């Protein structure tokens, strides 16, 4: 018993030493990441940890400052966004509510907070985040694809993507923007073929040959060569998830604009070799539903969203006069606002 008490005493002393001497705000995160780059959320969410040595101590208010430079932030000037003092104990997923952010925008942010006595605590360290490419028009580079088709049904090894270039000045900063979503949004007919055909390569090729799960490789087994290398040849793979995501987000066009589908983006890809699609999703706010059909150049889209939510609908039209809502011109449609063409689609 004596030894146990001594060990317990040592444990308590060590714990007390590990506690901070005063309340600190630490581990600042934006979209769950520390100093992230390439953020694609229009309203990034901020989080931090309130760490206090005082038992029962809690945060009663906070203020988030977002600035375009560290210098302005050092002067407590949030020229991008100043939340003001907000009476709340929230420290996670607090959404940005300033002026719209733009592609490649770099921001710096910090937090001030008040304790349960209403006294300010030491401010947080400075953190940063950088926006990615938010609009399709921001992507100026061409899509990269393999040259030529493989001579056989056997998939060839992936190629390295390499480009050499010379600079006549010192490099201060370099960034690479890359995406694989072009297969979905940029090549809907190709994506549709991969979903509908049952010949190799396709999703249904494995189903045709008796598979009840999705394979890691499209050629995990073929009649010509049998099984692939077992070191990378799972027959129960996550690929089903990416296929399901394509159905809901691209064919159905249902995507969250903010967490939990409080605001929604409806942007179906009309095409993919399909003439109609019906999609439903049970969100925390209620049932979301889209239904579209195409008859020649005429596209009809029906959308249903839950009460207390809003949606932005993106339609494949470059002229607002071509769009009607419930048989009325958009300018006369009740409950429709903030409509504008972007050169390719109407929002």
C-alpha positions as CSV (number, residue, x, y, z in Angstrom):
1,X,0.0,0.0,0.0
2,X,2.9,2.4,0.8
3,X,4.5,1.8,-2.6
4,X,1.2,2.4,-4.3
5,X,0.7,5.8,-2.6
6,X,4.3,6.8,-3.5
7,X,3.7,6.0,-7.1
8,X,0.4,7.8,-7.1
9,X,2.1,10.8,-5.6
10,X,4.7,10.8,-8.4
11,X,2.0,10.5,-11.0
12,X,0.1,13.5,-9.6
13,X,3.3,15.6,-9.5
14,X,4.1,14.8,-13.1
15,X,0.6,15.6,-14.2
16,X,0.7,18.9,-12.4
17,X,4.1,19.7,-14.1
18,X,2.6,18.9,-17.5
19,X,-0.3,21.4,-17.1
20,X,0.1,24.8,-18.6
21,X,0.8,27.7,-16.2
22,X,-2.1,29.6,-17.7
23,X,-4.9,29.2,-20.1
24,X,-3.6,28.9,-23.7
25,X,-5.3,28.6,-27.1
26,X,-3.5,26.1,-29.2
27,X,-3.7,23.6,-32.1
28,X,-5.4,26.0,-34.5
29,X,-6.9,24.2,-37.4
30,X,-8.7,25.2,-40.6
31,X,-10.9,22.5,-42.2
32,X,-9.4,20.0,-39.7
33,X,-5.8,20.8,-40.9
34,X,-2.9,22.8,-39.6
35,X,-1.9,25.6,-42.0
36,X,-3.6,24.0,-45.0
37,X,-3.2,24.9,-48.6
38,X,-5.6,24.2,-51.4
39,X,-8.8,24.7,-49.4
40,X,-11.9,24.3,-51.6
41,X,-14.5,25.2,-49.0
42,X,-16.1,28.6,-49.7
43,X,-16.6,29.1,-46.0
44,X,-13.7,27.4,-44.2
45,X,-14.3,26.2,-40.6
46,X,-12.0,27.1,-37.8
47,X,-11.1,25.1,-34.6
48,X,-8.8,25.4,-31.7
49,X,-8.1,23.9,-28.3
50,X,-8.8,25.7,-25.0
51,X,-6.2,24.4,-22.5
52,X,-6.4,25.6,-18.9
53,X,-4.8,24.5,-15.6
54,X,-7.8,25.7,-13.7
55,X,-10.4,23.1,-12.8
56,X,-13.8,24.0,-14.3
57,X,-12.4,26.8,-16.3
58,X,-14.2,27.4,-19.6
59,X,-14.4,29.7,-22.6
60,X,-17.3,32.2,-22.6
61,X,-16.5,34.2,-25.7
62,X,-14.2,34.3,-28.7
63,X,-13.1,36.6,-31.5
64,X,-11.6,35.3,-34.8
65,X,-9.5,37.7,-36.8
66,X,-8.5,36.8,-40.4
67,X,-6.1,39.1,-42.2
68,X,-4.2,39.3,-45.5
69,X,-0.8,39.6,-43.8
70,X,0.9,38.8,-40.6
71,X,1.7,42.4,-40.1
72,X,-2.0,43.4,-40.0
73,X,-2.8,40.5,-37.7
74,X,-0.1,41.7,-35.3
75,X,-2.0,45.0,-35.1
76,X,-5.2,43.1,-34.3
77,X,-6.6,44.1,-37.7
78,X,-8.8,41.5,-39.4
79,X,-9.1,43.1,-42.9
80,X,-10.5,39.9,-44.4
81,X,-12.8,39.0,-41.5
82,X,-13.4,40.1,-37.9
83,X,-16.0,38.0,-36.2
84,X,-16.3,40.5,-33.3
85,X,-16.8,39.2,-29.8
86,X,-19.1,36.2,-29.9
87,X,-20.5,34.9,-26.6
88,X,-20.1,31.2,-27.0
89,X,-18.1,28.3,-25.7
90,X,-17.7,26.8,-29.2
91,X,-14.2,26.0,-30.3
92,X,-14.8,23.7,-33.3
93,X,-16.1,24.1,-36.8
94,X,-16.8,27.8,-36.7
95,X,-17.5,28.9,-40.3
96,X,-15.9,31.8,-41.9
97,X,-18.4,34.6,-42.5
98,X,-16.5,37.4,-44.2
99,X,-16.3,38.6,-47.8
100,X,-16.2,35.8,-50.4
101,X,-12.8,34.2,-50.6
102,X,-11.1,33.8,-54.0
103,X,-8.9,31.2,-55.6
104,X,-5.2,31.2,-54.4
105,X,-6.0,33.7,-51.6
106,X,-3.6,33.5,-48.7
107,X,-4.9,34.4,-45.2
108,X,-3.6,34.5,-41.7
109,X,-5.8,34.1,-38.6
110,X,-5.8,34.0,-34.8
111,X,-8.2,33.7,-32.0
112,X,-8.9,35.8,-28.9
113,X,-11.0,34.3,-26.1
114,X,-12.5,35.2,-22.7
115,X,-12.7,33.0,-19.6
116,X,-15.6,32.3,-17.3
117,X,-14.9,35.5,-15.3
118,X,-15.2,37.5,-18.5
119,X,-11.4,38.2,-18.6
120,X,-9.4,37.9,-21.8
121,X,-6.8,35.1,-22.0
122,X,-3.6,35.2,-23.9
123,X,-4.2,35.2,-27.7
124,X,-3.5,32.3,-29.9
125,X,-0.5,31.9,-32.1
126,X,-0.9,32.9,-35.8
127,X,-2.0,30.2,-38.2
128,X,-2.6,30.4,-42.0
129,X,-4.5,28.9,-44.8
130,X,-4.6,29.2,-48.6
131,X,-7.5,28.7,-51.0
132,X,-7.3,26.3,-53.9
133,X,-8.8,26.8,-57.3
134,X,-12.5,27.4,-56.7
135,X,-13.9,27.9,-60.2
136,X,-13.6,25.7,-63.3
137,X,-12.3,28.8,-65.2
138,X,-9.3,29.0,-62.8
139,X,-7.9,25.7,-64.3
140,X,-5.8,26.8,-67.3
141,X,-3.7,23.7,-67.8
142,X,-4.8,20.9,-70.2
143,X,-5.8,17.5,-68.9
144,X,-3.1,14.9,-68.7
145,X,-3.8,11.5,-70.2
146,X,-1.8,8.4,-71.4
147,X,-0.7,8.5,-75.0
148,X,-2.3,5.8,-77.1
149,X,-4.3,2.7,-76.0
150,X,-2.7,-0.4,-74.5
151,X,-2.1,-3.1,-77.0
152,X,-3.8,-5.7,-74.8
153,X,-6.4,-5.9,-72.0
154,X,-3.6,-5.9,-69.5
155,X,-3.3,-2.5,-67.7
156,X,0.0,-0.9,-68.2
157,X,2.1,0.5,-65.2
158,X,1.3,4.1,-64.4
159,X,3.7,6.6,-66.0
160,X,5.6,9.4,-64.2
161,X,4.4,12.8,-65.2
162,X,7.5,15.0,-65.7
163,X,8.0,18.4,-67.1
164,X,11.3,20.3,-67.2
165,X,11.6,24.1,-67.4
166,X,14.1,26.8,-66.6
167,X,13.7,29.9,-64.5
168,X,15.9,33.0,-64.7
169,X,15.2,34.0,-61.1
170,X,15.3,32.5,-57.6
171,X,12.3,30.5,-56.5
172,X,10.4,32.0,-53.6
173,X,7.4,29.7,-53.6
174,X,6.1,26.9,-55.9
175,X,2.7,25.1,-55.8
176,X,1.2,22.4,-57.9
177,X,-2.6,22.2,-58.4
178,X,-3.8,18.7,-59.5
179,X,-7.1,17.0,-59.7
180,X,-8.5,13.7,-60.9
181,X,-12.1,14.8,-61.0
182,X,-11.9,15.6,-64.8
183,X,-13.0,12.0,-65.5
184,X,-16.3,12.9,-63.8
185,X,-17.0,16.5,-64.7
186,X,-14.9,16.9,-67.8
187,X,-15.6,13.5,-69.5
188,X,-19.1,12.5,-68.6
189,X,-19.5,10.3,-71.6
190,X,-16.4,8.3,-70.7
191,X,-17.5,8.0,-67.1
192,X,-20.9,6.8,-68.3
193,X,-19.3,4.2,-70.5
194,X,-17.2,2.9,-67.5
195,X,-20.4,2.6,-65.5
196,X,-22.7,1.0,-68.1
197,X,-20.5,-1.3,-70.2
198,X,-19.7,-4.9,-69.1
199,X,-16.6,-5.3,-71.2
200,X,-13.1,-4.7,-69.9
201,X,-12.3,-2.0,-68.5
202,X,-15.5,-1.2,-66.6
203,X,-17.3,-1.6,-63.3
204,X,-19.6,-4.2,-64.6
205,X,-16.9,-6.4,-66.1
206,X,-16.3,-8.0,-62.6
207,X,-20.1,-8.3,-62.0
208,X,-20.5,-10.1,-65.3
209,X,-17.9,-12.7,-64.2
210,X,-19.7,-13.4,-60.9
211,X,-18.2,-10.7,-58.5
212,X,-20.3,-9.6,-55.6
213,X,-17.8,-7.0,-54.4
214,X,-15.8,-4.3,-56.2
215,X,-12.2,-5.2,-57.1
216,X,-9.1,-3.1,-56.5
217,X,-8.0,-3.7,-60.1
218,X,-10.3,-3.7,-63.1
219,X,-8.2,-6.6,-64.4
220,X,-8.0,-8.5,-61.1
221,X,-9.1,-11.5,-63.1
222,X,-9.6,-11.9,-66.8
223,X,-10.4,-15.0,-68.9
224,X,-7.2,-14.5,-70.8
225,X,-4.7,-14.3,-68.0
226,X,-6.4,-15.4,-64.8
227,X,-5.5,-13.6,-61.5
228,X,-3.3,-10.5,-61.2
229,X,-0.3,-10.2,-58.8
230,X,-1.7,-11.1,-55.3
231,X,0.5,-8.3,-53.7
232,X,-2.0,-5.7,-55.1
233,X,-5.2,-7.5,-56.0
234,X,-7.9,-7.0,-53.4
235,X,-11.3,-8.3,-54.3
236,X,-13.2,-6.2,-51.7
237,X,-12.0,-2.7,-52.3
238,X,-13.1,0.9,-51.6
239,X,-13.7,1.5,-55.3
240,X,-17.4,1.0,-54.6
241,X,-17.3,4.2,-52.6
242,X,-16.0,6.3,-55.4
243,X,-18.6,4.8,-57.8
244,X,-21.4,5.6,-55.3
245,X,-20.0,9.1,-54.9
246,X,-20.2,9.6,-58.6
247,X,-23.8,8.5,-58.7
248,X,-24.9,10.9,-56.0
249,X,-22.8,14.0,-56.7
250,X,-22.5,13.9,-60.4
251,X,-25.4,12.0,-61.9
252,X,-27.8,13.1,-59.2
253,X,-26.0,16.4,-58.6
254,X,-26.5,16.4,-54.8
255,X,-23.6,17.9,-52.9
256,X,-23.3,19.7,-49.6
257,X,-22.4,23.4,-49.8
258,X,-22.0,23.6,-46.1
259,X,-21.6,20.8,-43.5
260,X,-24.7,18.7,-42.9
261,X,-26.5,19.9,-46.0
262,X,-27.7,23.1,-44.4
263,X,-27.0,24.7,-47.8
264,X,-26.9,22.5,-50.8
265,X,-25.4,22.6,-54.3
266,X,-27.5,20.9,-57.0
267,X,-25.4,20.4,-60.1
268,X,-26.2,17.2,-62.1
269,X,-23.9,16.3,-65.0
270,X,-26.4,16.0,-67.9
271,X,-25.0,13.3,-70.1
272,X,-22.9,10.3,-69.2
273,X,-24.9,8.4,-71.9
274,X,-28.0,8.7,-69.8
275,X,-31.3,10.4,-70.6
276,X,-32.8,10.5,-67.1
277,X,-31.9,10.0,-63.5
278,X,-33.8,10.0,-60.1
279,X,-31.7,10.5,-56.9
280,X,-32.7,10.8,-53.2
281,X,-30.5,11.4,-50.2
282,X,-31.7,11.4,-46.5
283,X,-29.8,14.2,-44.9
284,X,-30.0,15.3,-41.2
285,X,-32.4,18.1,-42.3
286,X,-34.7,15.8,-44.3
287,X,-35.0,14.2,-47.7
288,X,-33.2,15.7,-50.7
289,X,-34.4,14.6,-54.2
290,X,-33.5,15.4,-57.8
291,X,-35.0,14.1,-61.0
292,X,-33.9,15.0,-64.5
293,X,-34.7,13.9,-68.0
294,X,-33.4,14.9,-71.4
295,X,-35.4,15.0,-74.5
296,X,-33.2,16.3,-77.3
297,X,-32.1,19.8,-76.3
298,X,-34.8,20.1,-73.6
299,X,-33.8,19.3,-70.1
300,X,-36.3,19.1,-67.2
301,X,-35.0,19.1,-63.7
302,X,-37.1,18.7,-60.5
303,X,-35.6,19.5,-57.2
304,X,-36.9,19.0,-53.6
305,X,-35.1,20.2,-50.5
306,X,-36.0,20.1,-46.8
307,X,-37.5,23.0,-44.9
308,X,-34.9,25.4,-43.3
309,X,-32.4,24.8,-46.1
310,X,-31.3,26.6,-49.2
311,X,-29.9,25.4,-52.5
312,X,-27.9,26.7,-55.4
313,X,-28.9,25.0,-58.7
314,X,-26.5,24.9,-61.5
315,X,-27.9,24.3,-65.0
316,X,-26.2,23.7,-68.3
317,X,-27.4,26.9,-70.0
318,X,-25.5,30.1,-71.0
319,X,-28.7,32.1,-71.5
320,X,-31.2,32.8,-68.7
321,X,-34.0,33.3,-71.2
322,X,-33.8,29.6,-72.0
323,X,-34.7,28.6,-68.4
324,X,-38.1,28.5,-66.8
325,X,-39.2,27.6,-63.3
326,X,-42.6,26.0,-62.9
327,X,-43.4,27.2,-66.4
328,X,-42.5,30.9,-65.6
329,X,-39.5,32.9,-66.6
330,X,-36.9,33.0,-63.9
331,X,-37.5,36.7,-63.3
332,X,-41.1,35.9,-62.4
333,X,-40.4,32.7,-60.3
334,X,-41.2,33.0,-56.6
335,X,-38.4,32.2,-54.1
336,X,-35.6,32.3,-56.8
337,X,-32.8,34.7,-56.4
338,X,-29.1,35.3,-57.1
339,X,-29.3,33.9,-60.6
340,X,-26.4,34.6,-63.0
341,X,-24.8,33.0,-66.0
342,X,-21.0,32.2,-65.7
343,X,-20.5,31.7,-69.4
344,X,-21.2,28.0,-69.4
345,X,-23.8,27.4,-66.7
346,X,-26.6,29.3,-65.0
347,X,-26.7,29.5,-61.2
